[in-house]
């Protein structure tokens, strides 16, 4: 079953004629293939004499082509495979120890996190095992890196900092900042496979820690990493930092890291990355722009770097939506900048933090439609009503992974920087099947706005505005949807926008000579708002 594959370090496929034709086994093999990035080892044993190695590789070669396979009737082959499985599960037995050091990151200036640092120290004293949880970019890594330089050396003889790259075992093997010094380690490197060498280094680490050691595991992507339990059971203090809401390990105290609430600290943070001090009027503009970002740390820093990159002041922006659209429209320019700007480096970090390619097709579909939401989000029941109940479990999964967040269960809010990542990685356009279906469903919901109460119509207003700002150019193919949108915006007192949309649509049906080319029926459809109302706004009869 899928749950069994998630929990295991080893996946062994017994290959027979039946297994090659089993849909369930094919699904489990695909899942096991995905779990390899977390350290799962895959082996195969051919137990059916009628199955040839070529048949097997034709069917499952995408997973097993570079893996060792054994034949049930060949003792030597089975013995070697058994040995490999033993190494995967336990590793080579060794009582060796090593001198372990971890190079600290460069010192940073930490702003507004004094309470969090006091809490972390107190919880470590009480419990010894601590999990920092919070959305990506909220400041967990900055807190830990500052404490590694300035605080933890006062309490621990050895500090081991692991920034996870896919899985624990891969990180231990490849982390250049982690130094494991031992007399025989170089010889082991020559004779062991990459996997065996990584397991050997893990064993050395396990043997060498004590109660004066602190292990920090940052950016932990999965609580189902097959080697996480081995680290968590060590006799030393441990901190795990993750963006997953439901990350749980027995014996670990959960400490949620939230946004910086002190406005003076937010101003100081903004000014540090903007590069200059700004006056009170500009700080008021900063506050206005940040109203809907929940004061998310990385967003504040990105806003400051973005303004400096484009040579603008906070007062040059009317809303954070304008900031958002400026970034997404110019992201190609930013990432292609040969000057290696601060904002470019920050986006590179952001794309590493949020890897959209790891998601399923269903999750990608949801993420694309979430890009249409206003910054402050949308009521959960409204969003599910538009996108469909079948996506409820997918939405919950994205929330657990930290891509969505909200202060309570009533709202759905896209992570303030995930939108940029999705725009960079996917093409967001009106006729994308997922986006088109979402907009069509939304237009259907507001199509009777003229007969509904103002209060009921009002709850869709921000989403309607967000969709229009995202796609402000009607086309002849979709003009009827824009007409419904125009009619709806009139009902919620967005009169100028309503007329703007109608005028844009009318221009679609004017030829080069300035003459209207629509039929009488279409002309009637083009005027959903009464002529009397239009006259009130000095709009021409045409």
TAMO-V355167 format. One record per residue. SS is DSSP state (H for helix, E for strand, C for the rest). PSI is psi in whole degrees, 0 to 359 (none if undefined). OMEGA is omega in degrees with one decimal (* if undefined). Layout:
BEGIN
ss=SS psi=PSI omega=OMEGA
ss=SS psi=PSI omega=OMEGA
END
This chain:
BEGIN
ss=C psi=159 omega=-177.8
ss=H psi=319 omega=-179.0
ss=H psi=327 omega=178.0
ss=H psi=320 omega=179.6
ss=H psi=321 omega=-179.1
ss=H psi=327 omega=-171.8
ss=H psi=347 omega=-166.2
ss=C psi=157 omega=172.7
ss=C psi=339 omega=-174.9
ss=E psi=139 omega=175.9
ss=E psi=117 omega=-179.7
ss=E psi=124 omega=178.7
ss=E psi=123 omega=173.6
ss=E psi=111 omega=-170.7
ss=E psi=120 omega=175.0
ss=C psi=176 omega=177.6
ss=H psi=319 omega=-179.3
ss=H psi=319 omega=-177.7
ss=H psi=328 omega=179.5
ss=H psi=337 omega=-178.5
ss=H psi=3 omega=-177.0
ss=C psi=123 omega=179.0
ss=H psi=322 omega=-179.8
ss=H psi=317 omega=-179.9
ss=H psi=322 omega=177.9
ss=H psi=321 omega=178.4
ss=H psi=320 omega=179.7
ss=H psi=323 omega=176.9
ss=H psi=318 omega=178.5
ss=H psi=320 omega=178.4
ss=H psi=317 omega=178.2
ss=H psi=321 omega=178.1
ss=H psi=318 omega=178.0
ss=H psi=324 omega=-177.0
ss=H psi=352 omega=179.9
ss=H psi=329 omega=-178.4
ss=H psi=345 omega=175.7
ss=H psi=10 omega=174.8
ss=C psi=2 omega=177.9
ss=C psi=134 omega=176.4
ss=E psi=138 omega=-177.0
ss=E psi=132 omega=178.2
ss=E psi=158 omega=176.6
ss=E psi=145 omega=175.6
ss=E psi=120 omega=179.3
ss=E psi=114 omega=-174.5
ss=C psi=354 omega=-177.7
ss=C psi=116 omega=-176.5
ss=C psi=338 omega=-178.2
ss=C psi=349 omega=-179.8
ss=C psi=123 omega=178.1
ss=C psi=159 omega=179.9
ss=H psi=329 omega=179.1
ss=H psi=319 omega=177.2
ss=H psi=316 omega=-178.5
ss=H psi=314 omega=-177.1
ss=H psi=330 omega=175.0
ss=H psi=324 omega=-175.9
ss=H psi=319 omega=-173.1
ss=H psi=22 omega=-176.3
ss=H psi=334 omega=-179.2
ss=H psi=339 omega=178.2
ss=H psi=318 omega=-168.0
ss=H psi=3 omega=-172.9
ss=C psi=325 omega=-178.5
ss=C psi=12 omega=-178.3
ss=C psi=156 omega=177.8
ss=C psi=132 omega=176.3
ss=E psi=147 omega=178.7
ss=E psi=157 omega=176.6
ss=E psi=133 omega=-173.0
ss=C psi=327 omega=-175.4
ss=C psi=10 omega=179.1
ss=C psi=103 omega=-172.7
ss=H psi=317 omega=-178.2
ss=H psi=319 omega=179.1
ss=H psi=317 omega=179.5
ss=H psi=319 omega=-179.6
ss=H psi=318 omega=-179.9
ss=H psi=319 omega=179.2
ss=H psi=320 omega=178.1
ss=H psi=320 omega=178.2
ss=H psi=319 omega=179.4
ss=H psi=321 omega=178.0
ss=H psi=320 omega=178.5
ss=H psi=317 omega=179.0
ss=H psi=320 omega=-179.8
ss=H psi=323 omega=-176.9
ss=H psi=321 omega=-170.6
ss=C psi=325 omega=-173.4
ss=C psi=165 omega=177.2
ss=C psi=133 omega=179.5
ss=C psi=130 omega=175.8
ss=C psi=144 omega=175.5
ss=C psi=7 omega=-179.2
ss=C psi=149 omega=173.3
ss=C psi=171 omega=-178.0
ss=C psi=159 omega=171.8
ss=E psi=121 omega=-174.6
ss=E psi=128 omega=175.6
ss=E psi=157 omega=179.3
ss=E psi=122 omega=-177.6
ss=C psi=128 omega=179.9
ss=C psi=152 omega=172.2
ss=C psi=161 omega=178.0
ss=C psi=148 omega=179.9
ss=C psi=143 omega=178.0
ss=C psi=160 omega=175.8
ss=C psi=110 omega=-178.4
ss=C psi=130 omega=-175.0
ss=C psi=128 omega=169.0
ss=C psi=24 omega=-177.0
ss=C psi=25 omega=-178.3
ss=H psi=317 omega=-178.8
ss=H psi=318 omega=179.6
ss=H psi=318 omega=180.0
ss=H psi=319 omega=176.5
ss=H psi=317 omega=-179.8
ss=H psi=317 omega=-178.6
ss=H psi=315 omega=178.5
ss=H psi=317 omega=-178.8
ss=H psi=317 omega=-179.2
ss=H psi=324 omega=175.9
ss=H psi=320 omega=177.6
ss=H psi=321 omega=-177.0
ss=H psi=320 omega=-166.8
ss=H psi=324 omega=179.5
ss=C psi=340 omega=179.7
ss=E psi=122 omega=-170.8
ss=E psi=139 omega=176.5
ss=E psi=116 omega=173.7
ss=E psi=120 omega=179.1
ss=E psi=148 omega=179.5
ss=C psi=157 omega=-176.6
ss=C psi=153 omega=179.0
ss=C psi=133 omega=177.8
ss=C psi=4 omega=-178.3
ss=C psi=340 omega=176.0
ss=C psi=10 omega=-178.2
ss=H psi=312 omega=-178.0
ss=H psi=318 omega=179.9
ss=H psi=318 omega=178.4
ss=H psi=312 omega=-176.7
ss=H psi=318 omega=-179.9
ss=H psi=321 omega=176.8
ss=H psi=316 omega=-178.3
ss=H psi=328 omega=176.7
ss=H psi=326 omega=-179.8
ss=H psi=319 omega=-167.2
ss=H psi=339 omega=-169.9
ss=C psi=303 omega=-172.7
ss=H psi=326 omega=179.2
ss=H psi=341 omega=177.4
ss=H psi=344 omega=-173.1
ss=C psi=342 omega=-174.6
ss=C psi=140 omega=177.4
ss=C psi=326 omega=-178.8
ss=E psi=130 omega=176.7
ss=E psi=120 omega=-180.0
ss=E psi=115 omega=-176.9
ss=E psi=117 omega=179.8
ss=E psi=115 omega=173.3
ss=E psi=110 omega=-165.5
ss=C psi=130 omega=172.4
ss=C psi=94 omega=-178.8
ss=C psi=301 omega=-177.9
ss=C psi=165 omega=-177.1
ss=H psi=314 omega=-174.3
ss=H psi=317 omega=178.1
ss=H psi=322 omega=180.0
ss=H psi=314 omega=179.6
ss=H psi=324 omega=-179.1
ss=H psi=322 omega=-170.2
ss=H psi=347 omega=-173.3
ss=C psi=115 omega=-177.9
ss=C psi=338 omega=-179.4
ss=C psi=345 omega=-178.8
ss=E psi=116 omega=-178.5
ss=E psi=118 omega=177.2
ss=E psi=106 omega=-175.4
ss=E psi=126 omega=-176.4
ss=C psi=148 omega=-174.4
ss=C psi=324 omega=-173.3
ss=C psi=4 omega=-171.8
ss=H psi=324 omega=179.5
ss=H psi=322 omega=177.4
ss=H psi=320 omega=178.3
ss=H psi=323 omega=179.7
ss=H psi=327 omega=-176.7
ss=H psi=327 omega=-170.3
ss=H psi=342 omega=-177.3
ss=C psi=151 omega=172.0
ss=C psi=168 omega=-179.7
ss=H psi=317 omega=-178.9
ss=H psi=313 omega=-179.0
ss=H psi=322 omega=-179.7
ss=H psi=320 omega=178.1
ss=H psi=318 omega=178.3
ss=H psi=322 omega=177.6
ss=H psi=316 omega=178.4
ss=H psi=321 omega=176.4
ss=H psi=318 omega=179.5
ss=H psi=318 omega=176.4
ss=H psi=318 omega=179.1
ss=H psi=315 omega=-179.9
ss=H psi=321 omega=-177.2
ss=H psi=342 omega=-166.8
ss=H psi=351 omega=-178.6
ss=C psi=158 omega=176.8
ss=C psi=190 omega=-173.5
ss=C psi=359 omega=173.3
ss=C psi=15 omega=-179.9
ss=E psi=141 omega=171.3
ss=E psi=124 omega=174.4
ss=E psi=128 omega=176.7
ss=E psi=122 omega=177.5
ss=E psi=104 omega=-175.2
ss=E psi=151 omega=178.3
ss=C psi=43 omega=179.0
ss=C psi=116 omega=-172.5
ss=C psi=334 omega=-174.3
ss=C psi=130 omega=174.7
ss=C psi=354 omega=-179.2
ss=C psi=14 omega=174.6
ss=C psi=125 omega=-173.2
ss=C psi=345 omega=-178.6
ss=C psi=2 omega=-176.7
ss=H psi=320 omega=-179.7
ss=H psi=323 omega=-179.8
ss=H psi=322 omega=177.8
ss=H psi=316 omega=-176.0
ss=H psi=334 omega=-178.8
ss=C psi=359 omega=-176.7
ss=C psi=154 omega=-177.7
ss=C psi=67 omega=177.5
ss=C psi=169 omega=176.9
ss=E psi=144 omega=-175.3
ss=E psi=136 omega=171.0
ss=E psi=129 omega=173.3
ss=E psi=130 omega=175.9
ss=E psi=128 omega=-176.2
ss=E psi=153 omega=174.7
ss=C psi=357 omega=-177.5
ss=C psi=130 omega=-175.6
ss=C psi=325 omega=-171.8
ss=C psi=21 omega=-179.8
ss=C psi=127 omega=-176.4
ss=C psi=134 omega=171.7
ss=C psi=134 omega=-178.2
ss=C psi=127 omega=178.4
ss=C psi=352 omega=-179.2
ss=C psi=135 omega=174.5
ss=E psi=131 omega=-179.3
ss=E psi=129 omega=177.0
ss=E psi=108 omega=-179.0
ss=E psi=128 omega=175.4
ss=C psi=123 omega=-176.0
ss=C psi=181 omega=-175.9
ss=C psi=158 omega=174.2
ss=C psi=122 omega=-174.8
ss=C psi=338 omega=-177.7
ss=C psi=118 omega=-175.1
ss=H psi=324 omega=179.8
ss=H psi=326 omega=176.2
ss=H psi=321 omega=177.0
ss=H psi=317 omega=178.3
ss=H psi=317 omega=178.9
ss=H psi=319 omega=178.6
ss=H psi=315 omega=179.7
ss=H psi=312 omega=-176.6
ss=H psi=325 omega=179.8
ss=H psi=319 omega=-176.5
ss=H psi=344 omega=173.3
ss=H psi=329 omega=173.0
ss=C psi=345 omega=179.9
ss=C psi=157 omega=173.3
ss=C psi=145 omega=179.6
ss=C psi=157 omega=-175.6
ss=C psi=176 omega=-174.4
ss=H psi=323 omega=179.8
ss=H psi=319 omega=177.8
ss=H psi=326 omega=176.8
ss=H psi=325 omega=175.4
ss=H psi=322 omega=176.4
ss=H psi=322 omega=176.4
ss=H psi=314 omega=179.6
ss=H psi=319 omega=179.8
ss=H psi=318 omega=-179.1
ss=H psi=330 omega=-174.8
ss=C psi=2 omega=-174.8
ss=C psi=324 omega=-174.3
ss=C psi=13 omega=-179.6
ss=C psi=1 omega=-175.1
ss=C psi=23 omega=179.4
ss=C psi=38 omega=178.4
ss=C psi=127 omega=-168.1
ss=H psi=308 omega=-176.8
ss=H psi=330 omega=177.8
ss=H psi=317 omega=177.5
ss=H psi=315 omega=-179.5
ss=H psi=318 omega=-179.0
ss=H psi=319 omega=176.5
ss=H psi=314 omega=-178.5
ss=H psi=314 omega=-179.4
ss=H psi=324 omega=179.4
ss=H psi=314 omega=179.7
ss=H psi=320 omega=178.3
ss=H psi=321 omega=-179.1
ss=H psi=317 omega=-177.8
ss=H psi=2 omega=176.9
ss=C psi=39 omega=-176.9
ss=C psi=165 omega=175.7
ss=C psi=159 omega=177.3
ss=H psi=323 omega=-177.6
ss=H psi=351 omega=176.9
ss=H psi=349 omega=-176.3
ss=C psi=134 omega=178.8
ss=C psi=321 omega=-177.1
ss=C psi=167 omega=177.9
ss=H psi=341 omega=173.7
ss=H psi=323 omega=177.8
ss=H psi=318 omega=174.6
ss=H psi=317 omega=-177.5
ss=H psi=314 omega=-178.6
ss=H psi=326 omega=177.0
ss=H psi=319 omega=-179.8
ss=H psi=311 omega=-174.5
ss=H psi=325 omega=178.7
ss=H psi=328 omega=-173.8
ss=C psi=14 omega=-176.3
ss=H psi=322 omega=178.0
ss=H psi=318 omega=178.0
ss=H psi=316 omega=-178.3
ss=H psi=312 omega=-176.2
ss=H psi=336 omega=178.9
ss=C psi=2 omega=-177.6
ss=C psi=123 omega=-179.2
ss=C psi=354 omega=-178.0
ss=C psi=357 omega=178.8
ss=C psi=60 omega=-176.1
ss=C psi=165 omega=177.6
ss=H psi=318 omega=-177.1
ss=H psi=327 omega=176.6
ss=H psi=315 omega=178.8
ss=H psi=324 omega=179.6
ss=H psi=320 omega=177.7
ss=H psi=323 omega=176.9
ss=H psi=318 omega=176.1
ss=H psi=321 omega=-178.8
ss=H psi=317 omega=-179.5
ss=H psi=330 omega=174.6
ss=H psi=322 omega=-177.2
ss=H psi=321 omega=-178.6
ss=C psi=101 omega=-177.7
ss=C psi=98 omega=-174.8
ss=H psi=338 omega=-177.3
ss=H psi=346 omega=-179.7
ss=H psi=356 omega=-173.4
ss=C psi=158 omega=177.7
ss=C psi=168 omega=177.8
ss=H psi=323 omega=179.7
ss=H psi=317 omega=179.4
ss=H psi=322 omega=177.6
ss=H psi=321 omega=178.5
ss=H psi=316 omega=179.4
ss=H psi=316 omega=-178.7
ss=H psi=321 omega=179.6
ss=H psi=316 omega=-179.7
ss=H psi=330 omega=178.5
ss=H psi=336 omega=177.3
ss=C psi=343 omega=179.0
ss=C psi=349 omega=-175.6
ss=C psi=152 omega=173.0
ss=C psi=161 omega=-175.4
ss=C psi=325 omega=-177.6
ss=C psi=358 omega=176.2
ss=C psi=197 omega=-176.4
ss=E psi=153 omega=176.9
ss=E psi=136 omega=-175.5
ss=H psi=314 omega=-175.1
ss=H psi=329 omega=178.0
ss=H psi=317 omega=-178.9
ss=H psi=315 omega=-179.9
ss=H psi=326 omega=176.7
ss=H psi=324 omega=-179.2
ss=H psi=313 omega=-173.2
ss=H psi=333 omega=177.9
ss=C psi=142 omega=-178.5
ss=H psi=334 omega=-175.8
ss=H psi=346 omega=-179.3
ss=H psi=4 omega=-175.9
ss=H psi=313 omega=-178.7
ss=H psi=326 omega=177.4
ss=H psi=318 omega=178.5
ss=H psi=317 omega=178.1
ss=H psi=320 omega=178.5
ss=H psi=317 omega=179.0
ss=H psi=326 omega=176.8
ss=H psi=318 omega=179.9
ss=H psi=327 omega=-178.1
ss=C psi=355 omega=175.8
ss=C psi=11 omega=178.3
ss=C psi=333 omega=174.7
ss=E psi=155 omega=176.4
ss=E psi=161 omega=174.0
ss=C psi=157 omega=178.9
ss=C psi=338 omega=176.6
ss=C psi=178 omega=-175.2
ss=C psi=359 omega=-175.8
ss=C psi=339 omega=-174.5
ss=E psi=154 omega=169.5
ss=E psi=121 omega=-178.1
ss=E psi=125 omega=176.3
ss=E psi=135 omega=177.1
ss=C psi=133 omega=-171.5
ss=C psi=338 omega=-179.9
ss=C psi=348 omega=178.3
ss=H psi=326 omega=178.7
ss=H psi=316 omega=179.6
ss=H psi=319 omega=-179.7
ss=H psi=315 omega=-178.9
ss=H psi=317 omega=178.1
ss=H psi=325 omega=-179.0
ss=H psi=323 omega=-173.2
ss=H psi=331 omega=-178.9
ss=C psi=156 omega=173.3
ss=C psi=115 omega=-178.5
ss=C psi=109 omega=-179.8
ss=C psi=160 omega=-170.8
ss=C psi=319 omega=-173.8
ss=C psi=5 omega=170.1
ss=C psi=131 omega=-173.7
ss=H psi=320 omega=-178.3
ss=H psi=317 omega=-179.4
ss=H psi=319 omega=-179.9
ss=H psi=318 omega=179.6
ss=H psi=318 omega=179.9
ss=H psi=313 omega=-179.0
ss=H psi=319 omega=178.7
ss=H psi=317 omega=178.3
ss=H psi=320 omega=-180.0
ss=H psi=316 omega=179.4
ss=H psi=322 omega=177.4
ss=H psi=322 omega=-178.5
ss=H psi=326 omega=-175.9
ss=H psi=6 omega=-174.4
ss=C psi=338 omega=179.9
ss=C psi=24 omega=-175.2
ss=H psi=327 omega=-177.8
ss=H psi=332 omega=-178.6
ss=H psi=5 omega=-178.7
ss=C psi=166 omega=178.4
ss=C psi=156 omega=178.7
ss=H psi=319 omega=-178.0
ss=H psi=317 omega=-179.5
ss=H psi=320 omega=180.0
ss=H psi=327 omega=-173.7
ss=H psi=329 omega=-174.5
ss=C psi=344 omega=178.3
ss=C psi=358 omega=-168.8
ss=H psi=308 omega=-174.6
ss=H psi=324 omega=178.0
ss=H psi=319 omega=178.4
ss=H psi=316 omega=179.1
ss=H psi=318 omega=-178.9
ss=H psi=318 omega=178.7
ss=H psi=317 omega=-179.2
ss=H psi=317 omega=179.6
ss=H psi=330 omega=178.9
ss=H psi=321 omega=-178.8
ss=C psi=78 omega=-171.6
ss=C psi=3 omega=-175.7
ss=C psi=104 omega=177.2
ss=C psi=157 omega=175.7
ss=C psi=164 omega=179.2
ss=C psi=332 omega=-179.8
ss=C psi=327 omega=-172.4
ss=C psi=13 omega=-171.9
ss=H psi=330 omega=-178.8
ss=H psi=325 omega=175.9
ss=H psi=320 omega=179.5
ss=H psi=328 omega=176.1
ss=H psi=318 omega=176.3
ss=H psi=318 omega=178.8
ss=H psi=318 omega=178.2
ss=H psi=313 omega=-179.7
ss=H psi=319 omega=178.8
ss=H psi=313 omega=-177.3
ss=H psi=329 omega=175.9
ss=H psi=321 omega=-177.2
ss=H psi=339 omega=-179.9
ss=C psi=24 omega=172.7
ss=C psi=22 omega=171.5
ss=C psi=65 omega=-168.3
ss=H psi=316 omega=-177.2
ss=H psi=319 omega=178.4
ss=H psi=321 omega=179.5
ss=H psi=314 omega=-179.8
ss=H psi=323 omega=177.3
ss=H psi=316 omega=179.9
ss=H psi=316 omega=-179.4
ss=H psi=319 omega=179.8
ss=H psi=323 omega=176.8
ss=H psi=320 omega=-179.7
ss=H psi=318 omega=-179.5
ss=H psi=324 omega=179.9
ss=H psi=339 omega=177.5
ss=H psi=337 omega=-172.7
ss=C psi=30 omega=176.0
ss=E psi=131 omega=-179.1
ss=C psi=183 omega=-176.4
ss=C psi=337 omega=-179.9
ss=C psi=3 omega=178.8
ss=C psi=12 omega=-179.6
ss=C psi=145 omega=178.8
ss=E psi=139 omega=-176.0
ss=C psi=11 omega=178.5
ss=C psi=162 omega=180.0
ss=C psi=172 omega=-179.4
ss=H psi=323 omega=178.9
ss=H psi=317 omega=179.5
ss=H psi=324 omega=179.2
ss=H psi=320 omega=179.5
ss=H psi=320 omega=178.8
ss=H psi=328 omega=-176.5
ss=C psi=354 omega=-178.0
ss=C psi=64 omega=-178.4
ss=C psi=338 omega=177.9
ss=C psi=137 omega=-172.4
ss=C psi=151 omega=-178.2
ss=H psi=325 omega=-179.8
ss=H psi=315 omega=179.1
ss=H psi=320 omega=-178.6
ss=H psi=320 omega=178.8
ss=H psi=325 omega=-179.4
ss=H psi=337 omega=179.0
ss=C psi=24 omega=174.4
ss=C psi=39 omega=177.1
ss=C psi=139 omega=-176.2
ss=C psi=157 omega=-179.6
ss=C psi=323 omega=177.7
ss=C psi=none omega=*
END
